[in-house]
Amino acid sequence: MAYKDPQKALEYGRSWYHKNKDRARKVRAVWKEKNKRRHAEYNKQRNAEVKLEVLSHYGPNGHLQCSWPDCSVIDPDMLSLDHVNNDGAKDRKTRGTGGRLYSILRTNGLPDGFQTLCHNHQWKKELMRRRGEF
């Protein structure tokens, strides 16, 4: 069924999916099996985009950069997400790490409690925490 209105097409697709979940899952599983490389490339690209979006949001002034004062690191490979309240170990047990965490944060509206730090300042903060300075 062809719709000229994209919104109607989306609504129809969602309606069809909810009525035919088992069939849709089987079709998707067959497609993934036949297109492993394409599916992996898609996921790799999507995960990179989500990571950039999340790290940018938690960077200073919404920019992709380390939040440590006077640090100018902007390379996404050198940046990571930091739990501001040092509760990362507890949070990782519930939300996970890496791409999973980035996706969950984006889905939940990018809640407060995080900042972007370069790996050097992530380690510096941990050393300061261990010494009782933080």
Secondary structure, DSSP 8 states (H G I E B T S, - for coil): ---SSHHHHHHHHHHHHHHSHHHHHHHHHHHHHHTHHHHHHHHHHHHHHHHHHHHHHHSGGGSSS--STT-----GGGEEEEETTS-HHHHHHHH-SHHHHHHHHHHTT--SSEEEEEHHHHHHHHHHHHHT--
